[in-house]
Amino acid sequence: MSVAFRRESDEEHLEPKFELPIPASPNLVTIAGKALIDARIDALTAAIAGAAADAVEPLRRDLRYWQTRRTTAVPTSAPADGSAGFGTQVSVRIGGRVRTIAIVGDDEADPNADRLAYGAPLARVLAGAEPGDRLPFNGREDAIEVLAVAPIDPPR
């Protein structure tokens, strides 16, 4: 039979549904990052239980993402030597302005709140820095002055 006489289903015209992309880097998390993942899973589980049938599949997709993130989470502490790195808050002077930047995991990152993923360019520049260091950034020598470094999570 010719396809011209075939009835098309509504499903044929919908955009395909893809899984949420998982970052390729290791899933390093702080204590707060682990709690964030658990809270998202709890909220999605509750939302699925009360959702209408047509709204369940996007929620399940999100739940699969967060369950994968929980399974692959690697709790990581700040560097023991007191240098900047994953799990630290770094106070810096950039362009005459003082900022305190937290270096966190991918799921905790919020650049607008100065919470940068550890793979972000500025976070990579700060890795290993100590108070008093001056670092090049964005094509300028001495663009960043490191003022203080402190762990985000209390020592374990």
Backbone torsions as a table, in degrees:
resi	resn	phi	psi	omega
1	MET	NA	140.0	-179.9
2	SER	-69.7	147.1	178.5
3	VAL	-68.1	-17.6	178.2
4	ALA	-64.9	-25.1	-178.2
5	PHE	-99.5	0.8	-178.6
6	ARG	-86.5	139.1	177.8
7	ARG	-81.1	127.1	179.0
8	GLU	-83.5	140.4	178.1
9	SER	-86.0	160.7	177.8
10	ASP	-64.7	-28.5	-178.3
11	GLU	-64.7	-28.9	-177.0
12	GLU	-65.9	-23.6	-175.7
13	HIS	-97.1	-1.9	-179.8
14	LEU	-83.5	148.6	175.0
15	GLU	-66.6	144.2	178.2
16	PRO	-65.6	148.3	179.1
17	LYS	-99.7	121.3	-179.7
18	PHE	-107.8	156.0	174.0
19	GLU	-69.5	155.6	175.7
20	LEU	-69.1	138.3	-177.6
21	PRO	-69.5	137.1	177.2
22	ILE	-97.5	127.5	177.6
23	PRO	-57.0	144.7	-176.8
24	ALA	-75.7	-23.0	-177.6
25	SER	-74.7	161.7	178.0
26	PRO	-57.7	147.9	-176.2
27	ASN	-89.8	70.1	177.9
28	LEU	-72.9	137.3	179.3
29	VAL	-135.8	148.0	170.3
30	THR	-87.9	178.1	176.1
31	ILE	-59.9	-43.1	178.7
32	ALA	-65.3	-35.2	178.5
33	GLY	-65.1	-40.2	176.9
34	LYS	-64.2	-41.8	178.3
35	ALA	-65.4	-36.9	177.6
36	LEU	-61.9	-44.6	178.8
37	ILE	-61.6	-47.6	179.7
38	ASP	-60.8	-40.4	179.7
39	ALA	-65.8	-40.0	178.8
40	ARG	-64.7	-40.7	179.0
41	ILE	-63.9	-44.8	178.9
42	ASP	-61.1	-43.9	-178.9
43	ALA	-65.6	-41.9	179.5
44	LEU	-67.5	-39.9	178.0
45	THR	-60.4	-43.5	178.3
46	ALA	-66.7	-39.4	179.9
47	ALA	-65.2	-39.4	179.0
48	ILE	-64.0	-41.1	-178.7
49	ALA	-62.3	-31.6	-177.5
50	GLY	-106.1	6.8	-174.6
51	ALA	-86.6	153.1	173.2
52	ALA	-69.8	155.7	-174.8
53	ALA	-55.8	-38.0	-177.5
54	ASP	-76.4	-11.6	-179.4
55	ALA	-102.0	-1.7	-173.4
56	VAL	-74.5	-40.8	-173.2
57	GLU	-61.5	-44.2	176.1
58	PRO	-62.1	-35.4	177.7
59	LEU	-66.9	-40.0	177.8
60	ARG	-64.7	-37.9	177.7
61	ARG	-61.4	-46.0	178.1
62	ASP	-62.7	-40.0	178.7
63	LEU	-62.2	-41.7	177.3
64	ARG	-59.8	-41.1	178.6
65	TYR	-58.9	-52.4	-175.8
66	TRP	-69.3	-32.0	175.1
67	GLN	-66.4	-38.3	176.1
68	THR	-64.4	-41.9	179.5
69	ARG	-64.4	-35.9	177.7
70	ARG	-68.1	-42.3	-179.2
71	THR	-64.0	-36.6	-175.8
72	THR	-94.7	0.7	-177.3
73	ALA	-62.4	135.8	176.9
74	VAL	-120.3	98.2	178.3
75	PRO	-59.0	128.4	-173.5
76	THR	-133.8	133.8	178.6
77	SER	-94.4	164.9	176.1
78	ALA	-64.9	157.0	177.3
79	PRO	-56.6	136.3	-177.2
80	ALA	-69.9	-21.1	-176.7
81	ASP	-83.3	1.0	177.9
82	GLY	84.8	4.2	178.6
83	SER	-83.1	167.0	178.0
84	ALA	-71.6	147.2	178.5
85	GLY	171.3	-166.6	-179.7
86	PHE	-56.2	136.4	177.0
87	GLY	81.8	16.5	178.9
88	THR	-119.8	156.7	168.5
89	GLN	-105.3	128.6	-176.3
90	VAL	-120.6	118.9	174.7
91	SER	-88.5	126.4	-176.7
92	VAL	-134.6	158.3	170.2
93	ARG	-111.5	118.2	178.8
94	ILE	-127.1	123.0	179.1
95	GLY	58.3	35.3	178.9
96	GLY	79.8	-2.2	-178.8
97	ARG	-110.3	136.5	178.4
98	VAL	-90.2	131.5	177.4
99	ARG	-133.7	149.3	172.3
100	THR	-113.3	117.3	-174.1
101	ILE	-111.1	128.2	175.0
102	ALA	-95.8	132.0	178.1
103	ILE	-102.6	112.9	-170.0
104	VAL	-132.2	-177.0	178.1
105	GLY	-76.3	169.3	-176.7
106	ASP	-57.6	-41.9	-175.8
107	ASP	-76.8	-18.0	178.7
108	GLU	-90.9	-15.1	-172.2
109	ALA	-62.6	138.4	173.6
110	ASP	-150.7	88.8	-175.6
111	PRO	-55.7	-32.9	179.4
112	ASN	-65.5	-23.0	178.2
113	ALA	-105.2	19.0	-179.1
114	ASP	57.2	36.0	172.7
115	ARG	-112.1	101.9	-174.2
116	LEU	-102.2	139.8	173.4
117	ALA	-64.3	144.8	-175.8
118	TYR	-61.5	-16.5	177.8
119	GLY	-93.0	-2.8	179.7
120	ALA	-66.6	148.4	-177.3
121	PRO	-53.5	-45.0	-179.8
122	LEU	-66.5	-39.7	178.5
123	ALA	-64.0	-38.9	178.5
124	ARG	-66.4	-37.0	177.7
125	VAL	-65.5	-38.6	-177.5
126	LEU	-74.3	-22.2	-176.7
127	ALA	-55.6	125.6	178.3
128	GLY	88.1	-6.1	-178.7
129	ALA	-74.7	154.1	178.0
130	GLU	-129.1	160.7	178.9
131	PRO	-53.6	136.2	-178.3
132	GLY	97.3	-17.8	179.7
133	ASP	-69.8	146.5	172.2
134	ARG	-117.6	129.3	-171.6
135	LEU	-122.8	145.5	174.4
136	PRO	-77.5	146.9	176.4
137	PHE	-160.9	140.8	175.1
138	ASN	56.2	37.5	176.4
139	GLY	82.1	5.9	179.8
140	ARG	-117.5	130.4	172.7
141	GLU	-71.2	147.7	179.1
142	ASP	54.9	32.8	-179.4
143	ALA	-73.0	-25.4	-175.9
144	ILE	-125.4	130.0	172.3
145	GLU	-111.6	121.6	179.9
146	VAL	-83.3	121.7	-176.7
147	LEU	-97.4	-41.6	-177.2
148	ALA	-157.5	152.9	176.7
149	VAL	-135.2	132.9	178.1
150	ALA	-145.4	147.0	176.5
151	PRO	-68.5	146.7	176.1
152	ILE	-74.4	-50.2	-179.0
153	ASP	-90.3	149.3	174.7
154	PRO	-64.2	148.8	178.4
155	PRO	-59.6	146.9	-178.8
156	ARG	-96.3	NA	NA
